[in-house]
Amino acid sequence: MGGIYHALDDLPSTLDVFPLTGVLLLPRGNLPLNVFEPRYLALALDAKGDREAAIEELLELARRERKWNDEAARKHLVTLFEAMGPADPRTVAARRKLSSILFS
């Protein structure tokens, strides 16, 4: 999976969001997910529109395990900052918090 999709026809026929081994989900079925890993929780929160909570999860992950997965939390935060734009108040506040984590 990769690239930017400009139209529905550009999308692949399947997308692995949370691959779950041995799970069969039928159309209109409901499968509650208990997401505990911070990076996946941040992705799920952002996907449902709660970007502030996603940012807080990633900041906490950066605070606890700064070097985890080649600084994946910091990199994901930078991606969110770029998407929101440098003037967005959420970007400004989160960049300040991230700087204090990285340089403390």
LOKOL-802757 format. One record per atom (N, C-alpha, C, O): residue number from 1; atom name; x, y, z. Coordinates in Angstrom, 1 decimal, decimal comma. Example, Ala and Ser with C-alpha at 12.3 -4.5 7.8 and 13.67 -1.06 7.14 Angstrom:
! residues 2
(site 1 'N' (13,2 -5,7 7,8))
(site 1 'CA' (12,3 -4,5 7,8))
(site 1 'C' (13,2 -3,3 7,8))
(site 1 'O' (14,2 -3,3 8,5))
(site 2 'N' (12,8 -2,2 7,1))
(site 2 'CA' (13,7 -1,1 7,1))
(site 2 'C' (12,9 0,0 7,9))
(site 2 'O' (13,4 1,1 8,0))
This chain:
! residues 104
(site 1 'N' (0,8 -1,2 0,0))
(site 1 'CA' (0,0 0,0 0,0))
(site 1 'C' (0,9 1,2 0,0))
(site 1 'O' (1,9 1,3 0,8))
(site 2 'N' (0,6 2,2 -0,8))
(site 2 'CA' (1,4 3,4 -0,8))
(site 2 'C' (0,9 4,4 -1,9))
(site 2 'O' (0,1 4,0 -2,7))
(site 3 'N' (1,4 5,5 -1,8))
(site 3 'CA' (1,0 6,5 -2,8))
(site 3 'C' (-0,2 7,4 -2,3))
(site 3 'O' (-0,8 7,1 -1,3))
(site 4 'N' (-0,5 8,3 -3,2))
(site 4 'CA' (-1,7 9,2 -2,9))
(site 4 'C' (-2,8 8,8 -3,9))
(site 4 'O' (-2,5 8,6 -5,1))
(site 5 'N' (-4,0 8,7 -3,4))
(site 5 'CA' (-5,1 8,3 -4,2))
(site 5 'C' (-6,0 9,5 -4,5))
(site 5 'O' (-6,4 10,2 -3,6))
(site 6 'N' (-6,2 9,7 -5,8))
(site 6 'CA' (-7,0 10,9 -6,2))
(site 6 'C' (-8,4 10,6 -6,4))
(site 6 'O' (-9,3 11,5 -6,5))
(site 7 'N' (-8,8 9,4 -6,6))
(site 7 'CA' (-10,1 9,0 -6,9))
(site 7 'C' (-10,4 7,6 -6,3))
(site 7 'O' (-9,5 6,9 -6,0))
(site 8 'N' (-11,7 7,3 -6,2))
(site 8 'CA' (-12,1 6,0 -5,6))
(site 8 'C' (-11,5 4,9 -6,4))
(site 8 'O' (-11,1 3,8 -5,8))
(site 9 'N' (-11,5 5,0 -7,7))
(site 9 'CA' (-11,0 3,9 -8,6))
(site 9 'C' (-9,5 3,7 -8,4))
(site 9 'O' (-9,0 2,6 -8,7))
(site 10 'N' (-8,8 4,6 -7,8))
(site 10 'CA' (-7,3 4,5 -7,5))
(site 10 'C' (-7,0 3,6 -6,3))
(site 10 'O' (-5,9 3,0 -6,2))
(site 11 'N' (-8,0 3,4 -5,4))
(site 11 'CA' (-7,8 2,7 -4,2))
(site 11 'C' (-7,7 1,2 -4,5))
(site 11 'O' (-8,3 0,7 -5,4))
(site 12 'N' (-6,8 0,5 -3,7))
(site 12 'CA' (-6,7 -1,0 -3,9))
(site 12 'C' (-8,0 -1,6 -3,4))
(site 12 'O' (-8,8 -1,0 -2,7))
(site 13 'N' (-8,3 -2,8 -3,8))
(site 13 'CA' (-9,5 -3,5 -3,4))
(site 13 'C' (-9,6 -3,9 -2,0))
(site 13 'O' (-10,6 -4,0 -1,4))
(site 14 'N' (-8,4 -4,0 -1,3))
(site 14 'CA' (-8,4 -4,3 0,1))
(site 14 'C' (-7,3 -3,4 0,8))
(site 14 'O' (-6,3 -3,0 0,2))
(site 15 'N' (-7,6 -3,0 2,0))
(site 15 'CA' (-6,6 -2,2 2,8))
(site 15 'C' (-6,5 -2,9 4,2))
(site 15 'O' (-7,4 -3,1 4,9))
(site 16 'N' (-5,2 -3,3 4,5))
(site 16 'CA' (-5,0 -3,9 5,8))
(site 16 'C' (-4,7 -2,8 6,8))
(site 16 'O' (-3,6 -2,2 6,9))
(site 17 'N' (-5,7 -2,5 7,6))
(site 17 'CA' (-5,6 -1,4 8,6))
(site 17 'C' (-5,1 -2,1 9,9))
(site 17 'O' (-4,0 -1,7 10,4))
(site 18 'N' (-5,8 -3,0 10,4))
(site 18 'CA' (-5,3 -3,8 11,6))
(site 18 'C' (-5,4 -5,3 11,2))
(site 18 'O' (-6,5 -5,9 11,4))
(site 19 'N' (-4,4 -5,8 10,7))
(site 19 'CA' (-4,5 -7,2 10,3))
(site 19 'C' (-4,7 -8,1 11,6))
(site 19 'O' (-3,8 -8,1 12,5))
(site 20 'N' (-5,7 -8,9 11,6))
(site 20 'CA' (-6,0 -9,7 12,7))
(site 20 'C' (-6,1 -11,2 12,2))
(site 20 'O' (-7,0 -11,6 11,5))
(site 21 'N' (-5,1 -11,9 12,6))
(site 21 'CA' (-5,0 -13,3 12,2))
(site 21 'C' (-6,2 -14,1 12,7))
(site 21 'O' (-6,5 -14,0 13,9))
(site 22 'N' (-6,8 -14,9 11,9))
(site 22 'CA' (-7,9 -15,8 12,3))
(site 22 'C' (-9,2 -15,1 12,5))
(site 22 'O' (-10,1 -15,7 13,1))
(site 23 'N' (-9,4 -13,9 12,0))
(site 23 'CA' (-10,6 -13,2 12,2))
(site 23 'C' (-11,4 -13,1 10,9))
(site 23 'O' (-10,8 -12,7 9,9))
(site 24 'N' (-12,7 -13,4 10,9))
(site 24 'CA' (-13,5 -13,3 9,8))
(site 24 'C' (-14,6 -12,3 10,1))
(site 24 'O' (-15,4 -12,5 11,0))
(site 25 'N' (-14,7 -11,2 9,4))
(site 25 'CA' (-15,7 -10,2 9,7))
(site 25 'C' (-16,6 -10,1 8,4))
(site 25 'O' (-16,1 -9,8 7,3))
(site 26 'N' (-17,8 -10,4 8,7))
(site 26 'CA' (-18,8 -10,5 7,6))
(site 26 'C' (-19,3 -9,0 7,3))
(site 26 'O' (-19,3 -8,2 8,2))
(site 27 'N' (-19,9 -8,8 6,1))
(site 27 'CA' (-20,4 -7,5 5,8))
(site 27 'C' (-21,5 -7,1 6,9))
(site 27 'O' (-22,3 -7,9 7,4))
(site 28 'N' (-21,4 -5,8 7,3))
(site 28 'CA' (-22,2 -5,2 8,3))
(site 28 'C' (-22,0 -5,9 9,7))
(site 28 'O' (-22,8 -5,6 10,6))
(site 29 'N' (-21,0 -6,6 9,8))
(site 29 'CA' (-20,6 -7,2 11,1))
(site 29 'C' (-19,9 -6,1 12,0))
(site 29 'O' (-19,5 -5,1 11,5))
(site 30 'N' (-19,9 -6,4 13,3))
(site 30 'CA' (-19,3 -5,4 14,2))
(site 30 'C' (-18,2 -6,2 15,0))
(site 30 'O' (-18,5 -7,2 15,6))
(site 31 'N' (-17,0 -5,6 15,0))
(site 31 'CA' (-15,9 -6,3 15,7))
(site 31 'C' (-15,3 -5,2 16,6))
(site 31 'O' (-14,5 -4,4 16,1))
(site 32 'N' (-15,6 -5,2 17,8))
(site 32 'CA' (-15,0 -4,2 18,7))
(site 32 'C' (-13,5 -4,5 18,8))
(site 32 'O' (-13,1 -5,7 19,0))
(site 33 'N' (-12,7 -3,5 18,7))
(site 33 'CA' (-11,3 -3,6 18,8))
(site 33 'C' (-10,8 -3,0 20,2))
(site 33 'O' (-11,2 -1,9 20,5))
(site 34 'N' (-10,0 -3,7 20,9))
(site 34 'CA' (-9,4 -3,2 22,1))
(site 34 'C' (-7,9 -2,8 21,7))
(site 34 'O' (-7,1 -3,7 21,6))
(site 35 'N' (-7,7 -1,6 21,4))
(site 35 'CA' (-6,4 -1,1 20,9))
(site 35 'C' (-5,6 -0,6 22,1))
(site 35 'O' (-6,0 0,4 22,7))
(site 36 'N' (-4,5 -1,3 22,4))
(site 36 'CA' (-3,7 -0,9 23,6))
(site 36 'C' (-2,4 -0,3 23,2))
(site 36 'O' (-1,8 0,5 23,9))
(site 37 'N' (-1,8 -0,7 22,1))
(site 37 'CA' (-0,5 -0,2 21,7))
(site 37 'C' (-0,6 1,3 21,3))
(site 37 'O' (-1,5 1,6 20,5))
(site 38 'N' (0,1 2,2 21,9))
(site 38 'CA' (0,0 3,6 21,7))
(site 38 'C' (0,0 4,1 20,3))
(site 38 'O' (-0,8 5,0 19,9))
(site 39 'N' (0,8 3,5 19,4))
(site 39 'CA' (0,9 4,0 18,1))
(site 39 'C' (-0,4 3,7 17,3))
(site 39 'O' (-0,9 4,5 16,5))
(site 40 'N' (-1,0 2,5 17,6))
(site 40 'CA' (-2,2 2,1 16,9))
(site 40 'C' (-3,4 2,9 17,5))
(site 40 'O' (-4,3 3,3 16,8))
(site 41 'N' (-3,3 3,2 18,8))
(site 41 'CA' (-4,4 4,0 19,4))
(site 41 'C' (-4,4 5,4 18,8))
(site 41 'O' (-5,4 5,9 18,6))
(site 42 'N' (-3,2 5,9 18,6))
(site 42 'CA' (-3,1 7,3 18,0))
(site 42 'C' (-3,6 7,3 16,6))
(site 42 'O' (-4,4 8,2 16,2))
(site 43 'N' (-3,4 6,2 15,8))
(site 43 'CA' (-3,9 6,1 14,5))
(site 43 'C' (-5,4 6,0 14,5))
(site 43 'O' (-6,1 6,7 13,7))
(site 44 'N' (-6,0 5,2 15,4))
(site 44 'CA' (-7,4 5,1 15,5))
(site 44 'C' (-8,1 6,4 16,0))
(site 44 'O' (-9,1 6,7 15,4))
(site 45 'N' (-7,5 7,1 16,9))
(site 45 'CA' (-8,0 8,3 17,4))
(site 45 'C' (-8,0 9,4 16,3))
(site 45 'O' (-9,0 10,1 16,1))
(site 46 'N' (-6,9 9,4 15,6))
(site 46 'CA' (-6,9 10,4 14,5))
(site 46 'C' (-7,9 10,1 13,4))
(site 46 'O' (-8,5 11,0 12,8))
(site 47 'N' (-8,0 8,8 13,1))
(site 47 'CA' (-9,0 8,4 12,0))
(site 47 'C' (-10,4 8,7 12,4))
(site 47 'O' (-11,2 9,0 11,5))
(site 48 'N' (-10,7 8,7 13,7))
(site 48 'CA' (-12,1 9,0 14,1))
(site 48 'C' (-12,3 10,5 14,3))
(site 48 'O' (-13,4 10,9 14,7))
(site 49 'N' (-11,2 11,3 14,1))
(site 49 'CA' (-11,3 12,7 14,1))
(site 49 'C' (-10,9 13,4 15,4))
(site 49 'O' (-11,1 14,6 15,6))
(site 50 'N' (-10,3 12,6 16,3))
(site 50 'CA' (-9,8 13,2 17,6))
(site 50 'C' (-8,3 13,4 17,5))
(site 50 'O' (-7,5 12,7 18,2))
(site 51 'N' (-7,9 14,3 16,7))
(site 51 'CA' (-6,4 14,6 16,5))
(site 51 'C' (-5,7 15,0 17,7))
(site 51 'O' (-4,6 14,6 18,0))
(site 52 'N' (-6,4 15,8 18,6))
(site 52 'CA' (-5,7 16,2 19,8))
(site 52 'C' (-5,4 15,0 20,7))
(site 52 'O' (-4,3 14,9 21,3))
(site 53 'N' (-6,3 14,0 20,8))
(site 53 'CA' (-6,0 12,8 21,6))
(site 53 'C' (-4,9 12,0 21,0))
(site 53 'O' (-4,0 11,4 21,7))
(site 54 'N' (-4,9 11,9 19,6))
(site 54 'CA' (-3,8 11,2 18,9))
(site 54 'C' (-2,5 11,9 19,2))
(site 54 'O' (-1,5 11,1 19,5))
(site 55 'N' (-2,4 13,2 19,2))
(site 55 'CA' (-1,2 13,9 19,5))
(site 55 'C' (-0,7 13,6 20,9))
(site 55 'O' (0,5 13,3 21,1))
(site 56 'N' (-1,6 13,6 21,8))
(site 56 'CA' (-1,2 13,3 23,2))
(site 56 'C' (-0,7 11,9 23,4))
(site 56 'O' (0,3 11,7 24,1))
(site 57 'N' (-1,3 10,9 22,7))
(site 57 'CA' (-0,8 9,5 22,8))
(site 57 'C' (0,6 9,5 22,2))
(site 57 'O' (1,5 8,8 22,8))
(site 58 'N' (0,9 10,1 21,1))
(site 58 'CA' (2,2 10,1 20,5))
(site 58 'C' (3,2 10,8 21,4))
(site 58 'O' (4,4 10,4 21,5))
(site 59 'N' (2,8 11,9 22,0))
(site 59 'CA' (3,7 12,7 22,9))
(site 59 'C' (4,1 11,8 24,1))
(site 59 'O' (5,2 11,8 24,5))
(site 60 'N' (3,1 11,1 24,6))
(site 60 'CA' (3,4 10,2 25,7))
(site 60 'C' (4,3 9,1 25,3))
(site 60 'O' (5,2 8,7 26,1))
(site 61 'N' (4,1 8,5 24,2))
(site 61 'CA' (5,0 7,5 23,7))
(site 61 'C' (6,4 8,0 23,5))
(site 61 'O' (7,4 7,3 23,9))
(site 62 'N' (6,5 9,2 23,0))
(site 62 'CA' (7,9 9,8 22,8))
(site 62 'C' (8,5 10,1 24,2))
(site 62 'O' (9,7 9,9 24,3))
(site 63 'N' (7,7 10,5 25,1))
(site 63 'CA' (8,2 10,7 26,5))
(site 63 'C' (8,7 9,5 27,2))
(site 63 'O' (9,8 9,5 27,8))
(site 64 'N' (7,9 8,4 27,0))
(site 64 'CA' (8,3 7,1 27,7))
(site 64 'C' (9,4 6,4 27,0))
(site 64 'O' (10,3 5,9 27,6))
(site 65 'N' (9,4 6,3 25,6))
(site 65 'CA' (10,3 5,5 24,8))
(site 65 'C' (10,8 6,3 23,6))
(site 65 'O' (10,4 6,0 22,5))
(site 66 'N' (11,6 7,3 23,9))
(site 66 'CA' (12,0 8,3 22,8))
(site 66 'C' (12,6 7,6 21,6))
(site 66 'O' (12,2 7,9 20,5))
(site 67 'N' (13,4 6,6 21,8))
(site 67 'CA' (14,1 6,0 20,6))
(site 67 'C' (13,4 4,8 20,0))
(site 67 'O' (13,9 4,1 19,1))
(site 68 'N' (12,2 4,5 20,6))
(site 68 'CA' (11,4 3,3 20,1))
(site 68 'C' (11,2 3,3 18,6))
(site 68 'O' (10,8 4,3 18,0))
(site 69 'N' (11,5 2,2 18,0))
(site 69 'CA' (11,2 2,0 16,5))
(site 69 'C' (11,8 3,2 15,7))
(site 69 'O' (11,1 3,7 14,8))
(site 70 'N' (13,0 3,5 15,9))
(site 70 'CA' (13,7 4,6 15,2))
(site 70 'C' (12,9 5,9 15,3))
(site 70 'O' (12,7 6,6 14,3))
(site 71 'N' (12,5 6,2 16,5))
(site 71 'CA' (11,8 7,5 16,8))
(site 71 'C' (10,5 7,6 16,0))
(site 71 'O' (10,1 8,7 15,5))
(site 72 'N' (9,7 6,5 16,0))
(site 72 'CA' (8,5 6,5 15,2))
(site 72 'C' (7,4 7,5 15,7))
(site 72 'O' (6,7 8,1 14,9))
(site 73 'N' (7,4 7,7 17,0))
(site 73 'CA' (6,4 8,6 17,6))
(site 73 'C' (6,7 10,0 17,1))
(site 73 'O' (5,8 10,8 16,7))
(site 74 'N' (8,0 10,4 17,2))
(site 74 'CA' (8,4 11,8 16,7))
(site 74 'C' (8,1 11,9 15,2))
(site 74 'O' (7,5 13,0 14,8))
(site 75 'N' (8,4 10,9 14,5))
(site 75 'CA' (8,2 11,0 13,0))
(site 75 'C' (6,7 11,1 12,7))
(site 75 'O' (6,3 11,9 11,8))
(site 76 'N' (5,9 10,4 13,4))
(site 76 'CA' (4,4 10,4 13,2))
(site 76 'C' (3,9 11,8 13,6))
(site 76 'O' (3,0 12,4 12,9))
(site 77 'N' (4,4 12,3 14,7))
(site 77 'CA' (4,0 13,7 15,1))
(site 77 'C' (4,4 14,7 14,0))
(site 77 'O' (3,6 15,6 13,7))
(site 78 'N' (5,5 14,6 13,4))
(site 78 'CA' (6,0 15,5 12,4))
(site 78 'C' (5,0 15,5 11,2))
(site 78 'O' (4,7 16,5 10,6))
(site 79 'N' (4,6 14,2 10,9))
(site 79 'CA' (3,6 14,1 9,8))
(site 79 'C' (2,3 14,8 10,1))
(site 79 'O' (1,8 15,4 9,2))
(site 80 'N' (1,8 14,6 11,3))
(site 80 'CA' (0,6 15,3 11,7))
(site 80 'C' (0,8 16,8 11,7))
(site 80 'O' (-0,1 17,6 11,2))
(site 81 'N' (2,0 17,3 12,1))
(site 81 'CA' (2,2 18,8 12,1))
(site 81 'C' (2,2 19,3 10,7))
(site 81 'O' (1,6 20,4 10,4))
(site 82 'N' (2,8 18,5 9,7))
(site 82 'CA' (2,8 19,0 8,3))
(site 82 'C' (1,4 19,0 7,8))
(site 82 'O' (1,0 19,9 7,0))
(site 83 'N' (0,6 18,0 8,2))
(site 83 'CA' (-0,8 18,0 7,7))
(site 83 'C' (-1,6 19,1 8,2))
(site 83 'O' (-2,5 19,7 7,5))
(site 84 'N' (-1,4 19,5 9,5))
(site 84 'CA' (-2,2 20,6 10,1))
(site 84 'C' (-1,7 21,9 9,7))
(site 84 'O' (-2,4 22,9 9,7))
(site 85 'N' (-0,4 22,0 9,4))
(site 85 'CA' (0,2 23,3 9,0))
(site 85 'C' (0,9 24,0 10,2))
(site 85 'O' (0,5 23,8 11,3))
(site 86 'N' (1,9 24,7 9,9))
(site 86 'CA' (2,7 25,3 11,0))
(site 86 'C' (2,0 26,4 11,8))
(site 86 'O' (2,4 26,6 13,0))
(site 87 'N' (1,0 27,0 11,3))
(site 87 'CA' (0,3 28,0 12,1))
(site 87 'C' (-0,9 27,5 12,9))
(site 87 'O' (-1,4 28,2 13,7))
(site 88 'N' (-1,2 26,2 12,7))
(site 88 'CA' (-2,3 25,6 13,5))
(site 88 'C' (-1,9 25,7 15,0))
(site 88 'O' (-0,8 25,2 15,3))
(site 89 'N' (-2,8 26,1 15,8))
(site 89 'CA' (-2,5 26,2 17,3))
(site 89 'C' (-2,1 24,8 17,9))
(site 89 'O' (-1,3 24,8 18,8))
(site 90 'N' (-2,7 23,8 17,3))
(site 90 'CA' (-2,4 22,4 17,8))
(site 90 'C' (-1,0 22,1 17,5))
(site 90 'O' (-0,2 21,5 18,3))
(site 91 'N' (-0,5 22,5 16,3))
(site 91 'CA' (0,9 22,2 15,9))
(site 91 'C' (1,8 23,0 16,8))
(site 91 'O' (2,8 22,4 17,3))
(site 92 'N' (1,5 24,3 17,0))
(site 92 'CA' (2,4 25,1 17,8))
(site 92 'C' (2,5 24,5 19,2))
(site 92 'O' (3,6 24,4 19,8))
(site 93 'N' (1,4 24,2 19,8))
(site 93 'CA' (1,4 23,6 21,2))
(site 93 'C' (2,1 22,3 21,3))
(site 93 'O' (2,9 22,0 22,2))
(site 94 'N' (1,9 21,4 20,3))
(site 94 'CA' (2,5 20,1 20,3))
(site 94 'C' (3,9 20,1 20,0))
(site 94 'O' (4,7 19,4 20,6))
(site 95 'N' (4,4 21,0 19,1))
(site 95 'CA' (5,8 21,2 18,8))
(site 95 'C' (6,5 21,6 20,1))
(site 95 'O' (7,7 21,2 20,4))
(site 96 'N' (5,9 22,5 20,8))
(site 96 'CA' (6,5 23,0 22,1))
(site 96 'C' (6,7 21,8 23,1))
(site 96 'O' (7,8 21,7 23,7))
(site 97 'N' (5,7 21,0 23,2))
(site 97 'CA' (5,7 19,9 24,1))
(site 97 'C' (6,8 18,9 23,6))
(site 97 'O' (7,6 18,3 24,4))
(site 98 'N' (6,8 18,6 22,3))
(site 98 'CA' (7,8 17,6 21,8))
(site 98 'C' (9,2 18,1 22,0))
(site 98 'O' (10,1 17,3 22,3))
(site 99 'N' (9,4 19,4 21,8))
(site 99 'CA' (10,8 20,0 22,0))
(site 99 'C' (11,2 19,8 23,4))
(site 99 'O' (12,3 19,4 23,7))
(site 100 'N' (10,3 20,0 24,4))
(site 100 'CA' (10,7 19,8 25,8))
(site 100 'C' (11,0 18,4 26,1))
(site 100 'O' (11,8 18,1 27,0))
(site 101 'N' (10,3 17,5 25,4))
(site 101 'CA' (10,6 16,0 25,6))
(site 101 'C' (11,9 15,7 25,1))
(site 101 'O' (12,7 15,0 25,7))
(site 102 'N' (12,2 16,1 23,8))
(site 102 'CA' (13,4 15,7 23,1))
(site 102 'C' (14,7 16,4 23,7))
(site 102 'O' (15,8 15,8 23,7))
(site 103 'N' (14,5 17,6 24,3))
(site 103 'CA' (15,7 18,3 24,7))
(site 103 'C' (15,8 18,5 26,2))
(site 103 'O' (16,4 19,4 26,8))
(site 104 'N' (15,1 17,6 26,9))
(site 104 'CA' (15,2 17,6 28,4))
(site 104 'C' (16,1 16,6 28,9))
(site 104 'O' (16,3 16,5 30,2))
